[in-house]
């Protein structure tokens, strides 16, 4: 039962990150605009992140130019 739950969690995590990378594959920017930031915040808020990967890499308190380029799954 524990092994099955672990496998289900890994499958869910794989699905979530596959979806996230698919959504972000076309999201390429050279600097962060307010619209880009709002879009990424809404994506982050809609994701289930049981291991906190987005919380550790998607830090919106940094507002230097191009800061979103360091986010997991975002390419600039």
N, C-alpha and C positions, 0 to 999 in steps of 0.2 A: 504494500500500500504506500509506504514512504517512497519507494523507488518510482512507483507510478506517478505519485504527486510531483516528484522531482522532474520526471520526464515531461509531464504536462506543463510545469512551470517553464522548463527550457523551451518547449515548443511554442508556448505563448510568448516568451521573450524573443525568440527567433522571428515570430510573426510580427511582433511590434516593431522590432528594429528593421525588418525587411520593408514594412510599410513606411516607416520613417525615412529610410534611405531612398525609397522610391519617390516619396513626396518631395524630398529635398534634392533629388538628382538634378532637377532643372532650376534650382534656386541658387544662382551664382551671382554674387555681388562683389563690388570692389570696395564699397564702404557701406556702413549700416545707415539706412534711412529709417524714419519713424515707421513707415509702412512695413519694411522688412522686419523690424524689431517686433512690431505688433503681431505680425504673422507668425514669427517664431515663438513668441510668448503663447499664442493661442494653440500652436501645435504642442508645445511643452505641456500646457494645461490640460490638453485632451488625452495625453499619453498616460498609460499605466506604467510606472517605472519602479518596480518592486526592489531593485537593487541600487537605486539612486544614481544611475549613470548620468542622467541629464542634470540632476541637481548638482553633481560635482563638476560638470563641464559647461553647462549653459548658465553662466553667471551674468545677469543683466545689470549688475551694479557697476560694471566696468563700461564706460561709455566713450572710450578712445576710438578713433577712426579704425574701422575694420575689425573691431573686437569680436564680432560674430564669426569671423573666419576661423577662430580657434575652437568653435563649438563642434562636438562630436556629430558627424554626419553632414556638416556644412562645408562646402567647397567654395573658395573665392578665386 
